[in-house]
Amino acid sequence: MKPRYRWYVAAVMFLFLLLHQADKLLIGPLTTAIMEDFQINEAQMGAVSSLAIVVASVLYPLWGYLYDRYARAKLLALASFIWGSTTWLNALARTFTGFMITRSSTGIDDSSYPGLYSLLSDYFEPRLRGKVYGLMQMSGPLGFMVGTILATQLGAVMGWRQVFFLTGGLGIVVAVIIFFTVREVPRGSSEPEFQGLESTERYRIDWETVRGLLRNRTLLLLMAQGFFGVFPWNVLTFWFFRYLETERGYTPGQAMTTMLVAIVALAAGYFVGGSLGDALFKRSPRGRVLVGGSGVLLGAGFLLITMNINAANTTLFMVLMAFTGITMSIAAPNVMATVHDTTVPEVRSTARSMHKLVEDGGAAMAPWLAGVIAMRASLHTAILGICVSTWIICAILFGVTALVVPGDVERLRHTMQERAREVRQHAA
């Protein structure tokens, strides 16, 4: 494989993630327009997002198995096509019931990411994965920024339905690019033990290996951490724009500027976190997990301070939101890399799907729960209470994970050494 081609694949995957996240997350800044169109309240609007998460959660095991069984690149092209099609259907809805049903269908492709990261794990060796995954995960906040710009600049002129038609069309274009230009690569081919071997596609997914994931202590702890860890992301992306407008009195322009600063910082945090994780992982198998735990603690502290800044002090609020953003995203690339540091290549999509199933299963209620708390108290109370409490829990779980991860990393390296020996003996 030519080194330049693997970076081309990474660029295509980033484009897929960026535009898909823009499509998925632009509903946040369009929330007020949609609520006014259908004449609904915060709880009803929160339920729309929660149902899409439920659909994605239910389909994670299916996507995970398909990715580990068949060609990941072609399945990613299918996911991109589904993204475009369901977004178009959502734009066509004329009643709240129709909007809720079609919005739920957009969750079908939201569970397609595990195969993307599994494919990249076979293009990039472990020493680079934290950085590469950090770059990929920068697509989340940058996609939100793109979605925010589309919503605020085009939404007022074109209407929210036309914006959905635009992003759905981009999904179809990306599907064509992936289908015709991204090649499959043998599973496990980037592992250090397999360097120089022509093919490693001898090991395929089976149910015994899948059941073995349930004995992986690191994976189980990361799943528990993930259950709480995505609550803040779902609450902030869905409700923060409205919080700035309604409770801090920001104009749409002020809200967009503040969000863009926070989003740029958030994006930088993914790369910083991945780079720090790679550096410390070279020194200790606990490195990535310790970086993740530090990140969520810092994020909780900065958010607590930021949300209590006086509404009139917009500059200080913006600066502290930037610090919150850069710290709250440090953990994510390290979680992803740790899952792949402790699982064999042929079930990495399934492992990540199990992880995401628990993540999204726990977070499915987050937008709705925040909406209910907001109706009884305020969005300030909802955002701060949910985010800080769940990040503290995550820090504790990261600490426990640091105790067990060295053994699981060592077991994977031993397994890969045995497999490489078998492949060489078979070739001889």
N, C-alpha and C positions, 0 to 999 in steps of 0.2 A: 504494500500500500504506500503510495506517495504521501509524504508528510503534508504537502499542500492540500491534497484532496481531503484529508481528515478535517482540516480547518474549514474547508468549503462545506463539508457536512455539518460541522458545528454552526457555521453561519446560517445555513438553511434551517436547522433546528431552532436557532435563536429567532429567525424571522417568523417561523411557525408560532413559537411561544409568545413573541411580542405582539403579533397581530391577534392571536387568539385571546391573550389576556386583555388587550384593548377592547375587543368585542365583548368579552365576559364582564369586564369591570366598568364599562362606560355607563351601565345602568345606575351606578351610584350617583354621579352628577346629574343624571337625567331623572332621578327619583321624583323630584318635585313636579316636573312636567307630566310624568306618567300618572302620578297620584291625582293631579288635577284633571287629566284627561278621563280617567275612569272613576273619579270621585270616590276615592278609597282613603282609609286611614293608615297610620304607621304600622299597626299590627298586621293588617292585610298585606301591605307592601313587603313587610318582613317575611311573611309566609311565602311569598313568591320566590324569594331568594332561597329560603330554606328548602322548598320542594325541589328546586334544581340541584341542590347539594345532596338531597336524599337519593335522587335518580343516579347521580354520579357515584355515590357510595355503593349502591346496590350493584352497579355494573363493574366496579373495580375488580372483583375476582374473575369475571369473564374476560375482561381486557387483559389482565395479568396472565391468565392461562394461554390465551391466543397469542400474545407476544412471545411467550416462552416456547410455544409449539410451532409457530409459523414465522414467515418473513416480517420482521418488525417494520421495515421501511414501507412496504405496501400497506400494512395496517395503519401506519401513520397517515398515509395519503388518504385512506378511507375516512379516518377520523377528521381530517381537515375538510373533506367533502361534506360530512355530516354536520360539522360546525356551520358551514355556509348555508346549507339547506334549512336547518332548524332556525337559524337567525332570521332568514327570510320569512319563514312561517310565523315567527313571533311578531314581525313587523306588520303582518297582514291581519292580526287579531283585532276584532272590533268590540269585543265585550271583555269584561274582567275575567270571566271564566275561561274564555278562549285564550286570553293573554297568559293566565296562570298555567294552562295546559301546555301551550307552546313554549313558554319560558322553561317549564320543567323538562321539556324534550331537549333543550340546549345542554342539559346535564349529561347527555349520552356521551358526548365527546370530551367532556371535562375530565373523565377518568382515563384518558388515553396517554397521559404523560409517563407512566412507568416504563413503557416500551421505549420511549425516546431516550431516557437516561440509561436504560439497559444497553441500547445500541451504542451510545456514546462511551459506555464503560468498556466496550470492545474496540473502540477507536483510540482511547487514551489510557495509558498505564496508571496505576494507583497513585504515583507521585504527583500527577497532574490533575487528578479528578476533582479535588477540592476547588481549584481555580476554575476549571472548566464548568463544574456545576454552579459555582458562584456566578460565572458569566451568564449561564443559562437562566439562573433565577433572578438576575437583574431584569429580565424581561417582565417580571411581575409588576414592580413599581413603574418601570418605563412604559409598560403597556397601559397601566392606569393613567399615566401622564398623557399618553397619546389619546386614550379614551376621554380624559377630561377635556383636552383641547378640542377634540371632535364634538363633544357634547356641548361645550360652552360657546364655541365659535360657529359650528355648523348647526347645532340643535336648534338655536333660536331662529335661524334663517330657514332651514330645511324642515324642521320638525324631527322628533325623535325617531319616527318610523323610517324616514329617509336615511338617517345615520345608520340604523340597523341594516338597511338594504346595502349600504356601502361596505360595512365591515363583513357582512355575509358574502358579498361578492369576492372580497379579498381571500376569504377562506377557500373558495373554489380555485382561485389562481394558485395559491400555495399548494393545494392538493395536486395540481398538475406538475408543479416543479418537483415535489417530493417523488411522485410516481416515476418520473422519467429520468431524474438525475441522481438520486440517492441509492447507493448500492448496499446490500446486506453484507455483513462481515461475520466470520465464524465466532460463535460464543466462546469467550475465554481467551481469545487470541492476543489480547494486550496484557495478560497476566505475566509477571516477570519470569515465572517458571516455564512459560511456553514460547519465549522469544526464540526465533529461529526455526520453529516448527511450522510446517506448511499448513496443517489444518488441525483444529482441536474440536471439531464438531462430532465427537464420539459420544458425548454425554448429553442426553436429552431429558427433558422434564418427566418425572414419574411421581406417583402419589406418595411413595415412601420418602422421597426427597422433600416434597411439599410438606408432609407431616413433620419432617425433621425441623422445619422452620419454627414450629411451635415449641421446640426444645432449645431454641437459640435465645439465651437469656438477654443478650444485648438487643436483639430485635424486639422482644416482648417489652422491654423497658422503654425502648424508643417509641413503640406503639402507644404505651401509656402516656409518655410525654407528649406525643403527637395529638392525643385526644384533647388535651388542654391547650397545646401550643398554637393551634389554628384559630382558637376563639378570638384572640385580639385582631388577627389579620382580617377575618370576616366582619367583625364589628366595625373596625376602622375604615375599611374600604367601602362598606355599605352606608355607614351613617355619618362619617366625619365631615363630609362636605355639607350636609344638611345642618350638622351641629354648628359649623362656622357661620352659616347663614342665619339660623334661627336663634341661637343662644349667645353667640358672640357678636352678632349684628354686622357681620361682614357683608360687603357687596359681593356680587358674583366675581368681579375682578380681583378683589382682595382675597377671596376664598381660593381662587385659582392660583394666585401667586404663592400663597402660603402652602398650598398642596404641592405645587411644583417644586418648591425648595425642599419640602419633606421627602418627596418622592425621589429626587436626585440623591439625597443623602441615604435614603433607604436602599437605592440601587447600589451605591458605593459600598454599603455595608455587606452586601452579599459577596462581592469580590474580596473585600478586606477579610471577612470571616473565612472564606475558602482558602485564601493565601495563608492566614495565620494557622488554620487547621492543618494544611499541608506541611508547614514549617515545623509545627510541634509534633505532628504524627511521625516525622522522621526521627524525632528524639524519643517519643514514647507512644505506644498504642492508645494511651489515654488522651493524647493531645487534642484530637478533634472534639471529644466530649467535654473536656474542660473549657475549651474555647466557647462551645455552645452554651454551657451553663453560665459562664461569665456574661455572655451577651444578653441573655434574658433578664438577669438581675439588673444589669445596667439599664436596659430598656424600661423595666418597671420603675426604677428610680427616676429616670429622666421624664417619663410620662407623668408621674405623680407631681413632680415640680412644675412641669409645663402647663398642665390643665388647671393649676391654681394661680397662674399668672393673671393679673387684672386684664380684662378685655380691652381696655384702652391702650395697653402697652403691646401693640402689635409687633414691634420689632423684636423685643425680647422673646415673645411667644414664638415667632418664626425661627429665631436662632435655636431655641431649646427644642423645637420640633425637629430641627435638623439633627441635633444630637440624639434625640429619641429614635429617629429613623435609622441612623447609621448603626446604632447598637441593637435594635430589635431584629435586624435581619442577619446578624452574625451567625446565629445558630443553624439556619436552614441548610446551607451547603454542607455543613459538617454532619448533620443528620443523614443526608442523602449519601455522602461518601462513606459513613460508618455502616450503613445498611449494606453497601457493596463490599466493604472491608471484611464483612463477617458472613457473607452468603456466597454459595457457588454460582458460577455464571448462568447456568441453565434455569435457575429459578429466581433470578434477580427481579424480573418484572413482577412475578408473583409475590415476592417478598415486599416489594415497594407497594404493590396493590393492597396487600394485607395492611400495611402501614397506613396507606391513604384511606382505606375503608374505615379504620378506627378513627383516623383524623377527622374525616368528613362526617362520620357518624356522630362524633361528639360535637362538631361545629355546626351541624345542620340546624340546630335550634338557636344558634348565636344571634343571627339578625332578628329573628322573631323575639327572642328573650330580651334583646336590647330595646326593641320597639315597645314591648310591654312595660319594661322598667321606665322608659322615657315617658310613657303616658301617665304613669303613677308618680314619677319624680321628675327626671330630666335626662336629656341625652348625656349631659356631663356626668351624672351619677352612673348611668348605664355603661358608658365607655370606660370610665376610670375603674369602677368596681369590677367589671368583667376582666379587663386587661391586666391589672395589677395582681389580682388574686390568682389568675391562671399562670402568669409568668413566675410567680413565687413557687407554685407547685412544680412547674417545669424545671426550675433550678434544683429543687430537691431530687427529682427523678434523674437529672443529668449526673448529680453527685453519686447516686447509687449505681448508675450505668458505668461510671468511671472505675468502679470496683471490679466489674465482671468483664469488661470489654477486652482486656489483654488475652484472656483465655480463648475467647471466640476468634480473635484475629489469628492467634497461633494455630488454632485448629484448621482454619481455612488455608493458611500457608502450607501446613502439613498435607492437607488433602490435595492441593494443587501440585506439590512436589511429587506425590505418589502418582498422580495422573500423568504428569510429564514423563515420569519414568516408564509408565506403561505405554505411552505413545511412542517413545523412542524404541522400546523393545519391539513393538509391533512393526515399526518402520524398518527395523533391522531384519 
